[in-house]
Amino acid sequence: MSLEPKDCVEKFYSSDFYKNPESVEKYLHPDVQLFWNSSAGFHKLNFQEIAKMSKDLSGSFDTLRADVSHLLSDNDMVTIRFTYYVRTIENPEEELPMAHFISIWQIKDGKMYKGHQISQQADDSPENLNSFLPTN
C-alpha cells in the first residue's frame, strides 16, 4: 500500500534516511530528479547521487532532524518548508540549526519523483526560524 503524497514527503524528511539506505529506496522513485538551488550553487541530482549524499551525511552528523513548519499538497504535488537541526559527531550534546529548505515534489507511483528545492544556511534567530509560522 502506497502512502498519500503528503505523507510520503513528510515521512521521508522525518526519517533516518541519512543512516538508513532503505529509507531512500522506500520514499524516492528510482527515476527521481532533484533540482536544488543551494547557497553553494545549483545541483541536479539523480537517485544514486541522492543516495550517496545521504550516506555522506551520516559521516558528519550524529543526528539530523527536520522541523517542519509547512506541508501543503495539491493532488500529486507537495510543498514542504522545514529547518534541519543537526548534532555533529564532534559535538553530539549541542543541536544546531543547519539550513532552511523549501521543496516542491511531484509524486509518482507513491514515491518522490521530481523535486525543486531551495536551501539557505540557517542561523538561530527566532524571527528567522519562526518567520513562516501562521499567526492569528
C-alpha positions as a LaTeX table, in Angstrom:
\begin{tabular}{lrrr}
\hline
Residue & $x$ (\AA) & $y$ (\AA) & $z$ (\AA) \\
\hline
Met1 & 0.00 & 0.00 & 0.00 \\
Ser2 & 1.48 & 3.33 & $-1.04$ \\
Leu3 & 1.43 & 6.47 & 1.06 \\
Glu4 & $-0.57$ & 9.59 & 0.30 \\
Pro5 & 1.68 & 12.18 & $-1.41$ \\
Lys6 & 1.76 & 14.46 & 1.64 \\
Asp7 & 2.65 & 11.56 & 3.96 \\
Cys8 & 5.40 & 10.34 & 1.63 \\
Val9 & 7.23 & 13.69 & 1.66 \\
Glu10 & 6.80 & 14.30 & 5.38 \\
Lys11 & 7.91 & 10.80 & 6.32 \\
Phe12 & 10.99 & 10.98 & 4.09 \\
Tyr13 & 12.27 & 14.22 & 5.62 \\
Ser14 & 11.43 & 12.97 & 9.12 \\
Ser15 & 13.08 & 9.60 & 8.54 \\
Asp16 & 16.61 & 8.41 & 9.26 \\
Phe17 & 17.38 & 8.36 & 5.51 \\
Tyr18 & 20.90 & 9.60 & 6.20 \\
Lys19 & 21.65 & 6.45 & 8.23 \\
Asn20 & 19.28 & 4.02 & 6.55 \\
Pro21 & 19.65 & 3.39 & 2.77 \\
Glu22 & 16.33 & 1.50 & 2.78 \\
Ser23 & 14.54 & 4.79 & 3.57 \\
Val24 & 15.94 & 6.33 & 0.40 \\
Glu25 & 14.60 & 3.40 & $-1.61$ \\
Lys26 & 11.27 & 3.45 & 0.23 \\
Tyr27 & 10.46 & 7.12 & $-0.46$ \\
Leu28 & 12.34 & 8.06 & $-3.65$ \\
His29 & 11.30 & 6.92 & $-7.12$ \\
Pro30 & 14.10 & 5.07 & $-8.98$ \\
Asp31 & 13.97 & 7.79 & $-11.67$ \\
Val32 & 13.96 & 10.67 & $-9.17$ \\
Gln33 & 15.38 & 14.04 & $-10.17$ \\
Leu34 & 16.13 & 16.80 & $-7.68$ \\
Phe35 & 16.79 & 20.32 & $-8.93$ \\
Trp36 & 18.39 & 22.06 & $-5.95$ \\
Asn37 & 19.37 & 25.71 & $-5.61$ \\
Ser38 & 21.58 & 25.87 & $-2.52$ \\
Ser39 & 23.77 & 28.58 & $-1.07$ \\
Ala40 & 26.65 & 26.65 & $-2.69$ \\
Gly41 & 25.06 & 26.77 & $-6.17$ \\
Phe42 & 22.78 & 24.68 & $-8.40$ \\
His43 & 22.73 & 20.89 & $-8.27$ \\
Lys44 & 20.80 & 18.35 & $-10.35$ \\
Leu45 & 20.76 & 15.01 & $-8.57$ \\
Asn46 & 19.51 & 11.56 & $-9.55$ \\
Phe47 & 18.76 & 8.57 & $-7.30$ \\
Gln48 & 22.38 & 7.41 & $-6.99$ \\
Glu49 & 23.63 & 10.92 & $-6.22$ \\
Ile50 & 20.95 & 11.50 & $-3.57$ \\
Ala51 & 21.71 & 8.11 & $-2.00$ \\
Lys52 & 25.45 & 8.93 & $-1.90$ \\
Met53 & 24.81 & 12.37 & $-0.39$ \\
Ser54 & 22.55 & 10.78 & 2.23 \\
Lys55 & 25.26 & 8.28 & 3.15 \\
Asp56 & 27.84 & 11.09 & 3.35 \\
Leu57 & 25.61 & 12.95 & 5.85 \\
Ser58 & 25.84 & 10.03 & 8.27 \\
Gly59 & 29.60 & 10.53 & 8.45 \\
Ser60 & 29.22 & 14.15 & 9.57 \\
Phe61 & 26.15 & 14.18 & 11.77 \\
Asp62 & 25.18 & 12.20 & 14.83 \\
Thr63 & 21.56 & 13.28 & 14.30 \\
Leu64 & 19.66 & 15.18 & 11.61 \\
Arg65 & 16.16 & 16.42 & 12.47 \\
Ala66 & 13.67 & 18.24 & 10.25 \\
Asp67 & 11.46 & 20.81 & 11.97 \\
Val68 & 8.56 & 21.17 & 9.52 \\
Ser69 & 6.65 & 24.46 & 9.55 \\
His70 & 4.57 & 23.99 & 6.38 \\
Leu71 & 3.27 & 20.98 & 4.49 \\
Leu72 & 0.86 & 21.61 & 1.62 \\
Ser73 & $-0.47$ & 19.28 & $-1.04$ \\
Asp74 & $-2.46$ & 19.53 & $-4.24$ \\
Asn75 & $-3.11$ & 16.16 & $-5.86$ \\
Asp76 & 0.35 & 14.72 & $-6.67$ \\
Met77 & 2.27 & 17.91 & $-5.78$ \\
Val78 & 3.58 & 18.53 & $-2.25$ \\
Thr79 & 5.36 & 21.58 & $-0.81$ \\
Ile80 & 7.28 & 21.38 & 2.43 \\
Arg81 & 9.14 & 24.08 & 4.38 \\
Phe82 & 11.49 & 22.97 & 7.14 \\
Thr83 & 14.70 & 23.62 & 9.01 \\
Tyr84 & 17.28 & 20.89 & 9.55 \\
Tyr85 & 18.83 & 20.71 & 13.01 \\
Val86 & 21.99 & 18.67 & 13.50 \\
Arg87 & 24.18 & 17.24 & 16.20 \\
Thr88 & 27.69 & 16.75 & 14.90 \\
Ile89 & 29.79 & 13.70 & 15.68 \\
Glu90 & 32.35 & 16.02 & 17.28 \\
Asn91 & 29.73 & 17.73 & 19.49 \\
Pro92 & 26.72 & 15.42 & 19.99 \\
Glu93 & 25.48 & 17.34 & 23.05 \\
Glu94 & 24.55 & 20.51 & 21.13 \\
Glu95 & 21.82 & 20.68 & 18.47 \\
Leu96 & 22.27 & 23.49 & 15.96 \\
Pro97 & 20.19 & 24.74 & 13.03 \\
Met98 & 21.92 & 23.75 & 9.77 \\
Ala99 & 19.75 & 25.04 & 6.90 \\
His100 & 16.29 & 26.21 & 5.89 \\
Phe101 & 14.60 & 24.42 & 2.98 \\
Ile102 & 11.57 & 24.79 & 0.77 \\
Ser103 & 10.90 & 21.84 & $-1.51$ \\
Ile104 & 8.20 & 21.12 & $-4.06$ \\
Trp105 & 7.78 & 17.47 & $-5.02$ \\
Gln106 & 5.81 & 15.65 & $-7.69$ \\
Ile107 & 4.80 & 12.19 & $-6.50$ \\
Lys108 & 4.69 & 9.31 & $-8.98$ \\
Asp109 & 3.85 & 5.69 & $-8.18$ \\
Gly110 & 3.64 & 6.64 & $-4.48$ \\
Lys111 & 7.22 & 7.96 & $-4.37$ \\
Met112 & 9.03 & 11.29 & $-4.66$ \\
Tyr113 & 9.71 & 11.70 & $-8.37$ \\
Lys114 & 10.64 & 15.27 & $-9.34$ \\
Gly115 & 11.74 & 17.85 & $-6.80$ \\
His116 & 12.59 & 21.52 & $-6.84$ \\
Gln117 & 14.38 & 22.65 & $-3.71$ \\
Ile118 & 15.84 & 25.87 & $-2.35$ \\
Ser119 & 18.04 & 25.98 & 0.74 \\
Gln120 & 19.95 & 28.55 & 2.71 \\
Gln121 & 22.31 & 28.28 & 5.64 \\
Ala122 & 20.41 & 28.63 & 8.92 \\
Asp123 & 21.03 & 30.82 & 11.89 \\
Asp124 & 19.44 & 30.70 & 15.31 \\
Ser125 & 17.46 & 33.95 & 15.02 \\
Pro126 & 13.95 & 33.30 & 16.42 \\
Glu127 & 12.47 & 35.59 & 13.76 \\
Asn128 & 14.10 & 33.57 & 11.02 \\
Leu129 & 13.25 & 30.17 & 12.48 \\
Asn130 & 9.61 & 31.12 & 13.06 \\
Ser131 & 9.09 & 33.51 & 10.14 \\
Phe132 & 6.62 & 31.26 & 8.36 \\
Leu133 & 4.58 & 30.10 & 11.31 \\
Pro134 & 0.89 & 31.04 & 10.99 \\
Thr135 & $-0.33$ & 33.97 & 13.05 \\
Asn136 & $-3.84$ & 34.54 & 14.36 \\
\hline
\end{tabular}
